[in-house]
């Protein structure tokens, strides 16, 4: 089963809870004053899920404040300071173009392998001044333990 089937990739509330667990392992942290912990969740019809209020500075915040997820594309906002969505959008456009133009089809069971390949391509591209010779060295440096088989080498043929 692909990790892309995980609930947090398909449900907004599960995604928020997943992000909160990653960003705030010790509890909610106020992005305005830096206080950790003593905050309370704002609830009710007037408040969206995941909205918190800091007990120190009294500001409202959520897990997305100060992140790329805070950008509002509906207002034409694609960057705030040095935070931008261009990198992830560029990566996925290259991935989609490659999947449609080169492979045409990919079984879900192998999707992670295609992502690894495109991740390597993206992180070893000419725009980063990594040319063929260095790209080859980088690929060869990562070959250990990467044998791709459908049957384990120690298993007998059926």
Residue pairs with C-beta under 8 A, 6 or more apart in sequence:
2 108
2 109
2 111
2 112
3 112
4 108
4 111
5 108
7 14
8 14
8 15
8 17
8 18
9 15
13 49
13 50
16 49
16 50
16 62
16 63
19 63
19 64
19 69
20 28
20 50
20 63
23 29
23 63
24 63
26 36
26 37
27 36
27 37
27 39
28 36
28 37
28 39
28 52
28 61
28 63
29 35
29 36
30 36
30 39
30 52
30 54
30 56
30 57
30 59
30 61
31 61
31 65
31 66
32 54
32 57
32 59
32 61
32 65
33 54
33 56
33 57
33 59
35 54
35 55
35 56
35 57
38 55
38 56
39 52
39 53
39 54
39 55
40 52
40 53
40 55
41 50
41 51
41 52
42 51
42 52
42 53
42 60
48 62
50 62
50 63
51 60
51 61
51 62
52 60
52 61
52 62
53 59
53 60
53 61
54 60
54 61
64 70
67 83
68 83
68 84
68 85
68 88
70 80
71 77
71 78
71 79
71 80
71 83
71 85
73 85
78 84
78 85
78 86
79 85
79 86
91 118
91 122
94 118
94 121
94 122
95 114
95 115
95 118
98 118
98 121
99 106
99 114
103 114
106 114
113 148
120 138
120 139
120 142
124 130
124 134
124 135
124 138
124 139
130 138
147 153
151 157
